[in-house]
Amino acid sequence: MGWDPWEPYHFEDVDGKLRGLEIELVEAIANGAGCTVRYERGQWNQLLAKLDRGEIDLLTAATPTEERKAYALFSQPYRSESFRLFVRSGEAERFSGQDLASLIAGGMRVGTTLGYVYTPEISALRDADATAGAFVDHPEAELAFLALIENRVDGVLEDPYVAAAILRRRGWQELVVQHPLDLGENQVSYMFSKASVKPEVVARFDQSLSSLKNAGRLDEIIRRYRL
């Protein structure tokens, strides 16, 4: 399984042990499917390319798209994922009361992470010729927040739990605030490489996932990380 630093979903603790919501989930599901998991760290966009080539087998929290279906198999959805807009504290009033399209029309530069699939509202703006230039990709979420602190972008789109972990770890809580915009959410799935994983393995994984869902174990793990 490929992973990138994305606390609280997957991260190394002070002892170098890999922890997080996605780590607990995937190990519980893999155990029920009769699989063992080994981990490889990388940046998200690089991990997508490795999965395409069959150099890694699995990625978590992936949104199925037609492009990805060409080289990947997907599990059933297992949790929801949202993105929120974060701005510098001193500019919260400047950007209040506007939707994302209006903010971009007013000149906002938006920090994003390379290779992420965002919610439909965000994706429509990223894909449109008139507004695509407003989005500035970064290899990792933390680098997008650094660009915000250094005034190289005006906002960052990120999962609110990931954002809270980054801001706490870097001591930036007073410098960055969350904009009240509701940008919707996606259902995410596990993504398997067609080049290295047999469909019957994916079916076993999916069956284990269903069993954990029905037993309430999946929701129990997710709630614990989101309290």
C-alpha positions as CSV (number, residue, x, y, z in Angstrom):
1,M,0.0,0.0,0.0
2,G,1.3,3.4,-0.9
3,W,0.9,6.2,1.6
4,D,1.7,9.9,1.9
5,P,2.0,12.0,5.0
6,W,-1.7,12.9,5.7
7,E,-2.4,13.1,9.4
8,P,-4.8,11.8,10.9
9,Y,-5.3,9.3,8.0
10,H,-1.7,8.0,7.8
11,F,1.4,9.4,9.5
12,E,4.5,8.3,11.4
13,D,4.5,8.9,15.1
14,V,7.6,10.1,17.2
15,D,8.8,6.4,17.3
16,G,8.6,6.1,13.5
17,K,5.6,3.8,13.7
18,L,2.9,4.2,11.0
19,R,-0.4,5.1,12.4
20,G,-3.8,6.7,11.5
21,L,-7.4,6.1,10.5
22,E,-6.6,4.6,7.1
23,I,-3.9,2.3,8.6
24,E,-6.4,0.9,11.2
25,L,-9.1,0.5,8.6
26,V,-7.0,-1.2,5.9
27,E,-5.3,-3.6,8.4
28,A,-8.7,-4.7,9.8
29,I,-10.1,-5.2,6.3
30,A,-7.0,-7.0,5.0
31,N,-7.0,-9.3,8.0
32,G,-10.5,-10.4,7.2
33,A,-9.5,-10.9,3.6
34,G,-6.6,-13.1,4.4
35,C,-4.0,-10.5,3.2
36,T,-1.0,-8.8,4.8
37,V,-0.1,-5.2,4.0
38,R,3.4,-3.7,3.6
39,Y,3.7,0.1,3.2
40,E,5.6,2.4,0.8
41,R,5.8,6.1,1.4
42,G,5.6,8.6,-1.5
43,Q,3.9,11.7,-2.8
44,W,0.3,11.1,-3.9
45,N,0.9,11.8,-7.6
46,Q,3.9,9.6,-7.7
47,L,2.0,6.8,-5.9
48,L,-0.7,7.0,-8.6
49,A,1.9,6.4,-11.3
50,K,3.4,3.5,-9.4
51,L,-0.1,1.9,-9.0
52,D,-0.6,2.3,-12.7
53,R,2.6,0.4,-13.4
54,G,1.9,-2.3,-10.8
55,E,4.8,-1.2,-8.5
56,I,2.4,-0.8,-5.6
57,D,-1.0,-2.6,-5.2
58,L,-3.3,-0.4,-3.2
59,L,-4.1,3.2,-2.4
60,T,-6.8,4.4,0.1
61,A,-9.3,7.2,0.0
62,A,-9.5,7.3,-3.8
63,T,-12.4,8.7,-5.9
64,P,-13.2,6.5,-8.9
65,T,-12.8,8.3,-12.2
66,E,-12.9,7.1,-15.8
67,E,-9.2,7.9,-16.2
68,R,-8.3,5.8,-13.1
69,K,-10.6,2.9,-14.1
70,A,-8.3,2.3,-17.1
71,Y,-5.6,1.0,-14.7
72,A,-7.4,0.4,-11.4
73,L,-10.1,-1.6,-9.7
74,F,-12.2,-0.1,-6.9
75,S,-13.8,-1.4,-3.8
76,Q,-17.2,-0.2,-2.7
77,P,-17.3,3.2,-1.1
78,Y,-16.3,3.1,2.6
79,R,-16.3,6.7,3.9
80,S,-17.0,10.3,2.9
81,E,-14.4,12.9,2.3
82,S,-14.8,16.7,2.2
83,F,-12.6,19.6,1.4
84,R,-12.8,23.1,2.9
85,L,-11.2,26.4,2.0
86,F,-8.6,27.9,4.3
87,V,-7.4,31.5,4.2
88,R,-5.0,33.7,6.2
89,S,-6.5,34.9,9.4
90,G,-6.1,38.6,8.6
91,E,-8.0,38.2,5.3
92,A,-11.0,36.3,6.6
93,E,-13.3,39.3,6.3
94,R,-12.0,40.1,2.8
95,F,-13.2,36.7,1.5
96,S,-16.4,36.4,3.5
97,G,-19.9,36.0,1.9
98,Q,-18.6,34.7,-1.5
99,D,-18.6,31.3,-3.2
100,L,-15.5,29.8,-4.7
101,A,-16.3,30.9,-8.2
102,S,-16.7,34.5,-7.0
103,L,-13.5,34.4,-5.0
104,I,-11.6,33.1,-8.1
105,A,-13.2,35.8,-10.3
106,G,-11.9,38.3,-7.8
107,G,-8.3,37.1,-8.2
108,M,-7.9,34.4,-5.5
109,R,-5.1,32.0,-6.1
110,V,-6.0,28.6,-4.6
111,G,-3.5,26.0,-3.4
112,T,-4.3,22.4,-4.2
113,T,-2.5,19.0,-4.0
114,L,-1.2,17.3,-7.2
115,G,-3.3,14.3,-8.2
116,Y,-6.2,14.8,-5.9
117,V,-9.8,14.5,-7.1
118,Y,-11.9,17.2,-5.5
119,T,-15.7,17.6,-5.1
120,P,-17.7,18.3,-8.3
121,E,-18.0,22.1,-7.6
122,I,-14.2,22.4,-7.2
123,S,-13.4,20.1,-10.1
124,A,-15.7,22.0,-12.5
125,L,-13.7,25.2,-11.7
126,R,-10.3,23.4,-12.0
127,D,-11.3,22.0,-15.4
128,A,-12.7,25.1,-17.0
129,D,-10.3,27.1,-19.2
130,A,-11.4,30.4,-17.7
131,T,-10.6,29.4,-14.1
132,A,-8.0,26.6,-14.2
133,G,-5.2,29.1,-13.9
134,A,-6.3,30.1,-10.4
135,F,-5.3,26.7,-9.0
136,V,-1.7,26.1,-7.9
137,D,-0.8,22.4,-7.4
138,H,1.7,21.3,-4.7
139,P,3.2,17.8,-4.1
140,E,1.9,17.7,-0.5
141,A,-0.8,19.5,1.5
142,E,1.8,20.9,3.9
143,L,3.5,22.7,1.1
144,A,0.3,24.3,0.0
145,F,-0.2,25.7,3.5
146,L,3.4,27.0,3.5
147,A,2.6,28.8,0.2
148,L,-0.4,30.3,2.0
149,I,1.7,31.5,4.9
150,E,4.2,33.0,2.5
151,N,1.5,34.8,0.4
152,R,2.1,32.7,-2.7
153,V,-1.5,31.6,-2.7
154,D,-4.6,33.2,-1.1
155,G,-6.4,30.0,-0.1
156,V,-5.9,26.3,0.3
157,L,-8.3,23.4,-0.3
158,E,-7.9,20.6,2.1
159,D,-9.6,18.0,4.2
160,P,-10.5,19.8,7.5
161,Y,-9.0,17.0,9.7
162,V,-5.7,17.0,7.7
163,A,-5.6,20.8,7.8
164,A,-6.1,20.9,11.6
165,A,-3.2,18.4,12.1
166,I,-0.9,20.4,9.8
167,L,-1.7,23.7,11.5
168,R,-1.3,22.3,15.0
169,R,2.0,20.6,14.2
170,R,3.5,23.7,12.5
171,G,2.1,26.1,15.0
172,W,0.1,28.0,12.4
173,Q,-3.3,27.9,14.2
174,E,-3.4,31.7,14.7
175,L,-2.3,32.4,11.1
176,V,-4.9,30.4,9.1
177,V,-8.7,30.1,9.5
178,Q,-11.4,28.0,7.8
179,H,-13.7,29.8,5.4
180,P,-17.4,28.9,6.0
181,L,-18.0,27.7,2.4
182,D,-19.6,24.2,2.1
183,L,-17.9,22.6,-0.9
184,G,-19.7,19.3,-0.7
185,E,-18.2,15.8,-0.3
186,N,-17.2,12.7,-2.2
187,Q,-17.5,9.0,-1.4
188,V,-14.1,7.4,-1.5
189,S,-13.0,3.8,-2.2
190,Y,-9.9,1.6,-2.1
191,M,-8.1,1.6,-5.4
192,F,-6.2,-1.5,-6.6
193,S,-3.7,-1.9,-9.5
194,K,-5.0,-3.9,-12.4
195,A,-1.4,-4.7,-13.2
196,S,-0.6,-6.5,-9.9
197,V,-3.9,-7.4,-8.1
198,K,-6.3,-10.1,-9.2
199,P,-10.0,-9.4,-9.2
200,E,-10.6,-12.2,-6.8
201,V,-8.4,-10.6,-4.2
202,V,-10.4,-7.3,-4.6
203,A,-13.6,-9.3,-4.1
204,R,-12.2,-10.8,-0.9
205,F,-11.2,-7.4,0.3
206,D,-14.7,-6.0,-0.5
207,Q,-16.4,-8.9,1.3
208,S,-14.3,-8.2,4.4
209,L,-15.1,-4.5,4.1
210,S,-18.9,-5.3,4.0
211,S,-18.5,-7.5,7.1
212,L,-16.8,-4.7,9.0
213,K,-19.5,-2.2,7.9
214,N,-22.3,-4.5,9.0
215,A,-20.7,-5.1,12.4
216,G,-20.3,-1.4,13.0
217,R,-16.6,-1.7,13.3
218,L,-15.9,0.6,10.4
219,D,-17.9,3.5,11.9
220,E,-16.4,2.9,15.3
221,I,-12.9,3.5,13.9
222,I,-13.9,6.5,11.9
223,R,-15.7,8.1,14.8
224,R,-12.7,7.7,17.1
225,Y,-10.5,9.7,14.8
226,R,-13.0,12.4,14.1
227,L,-14.0,13.2,17.7
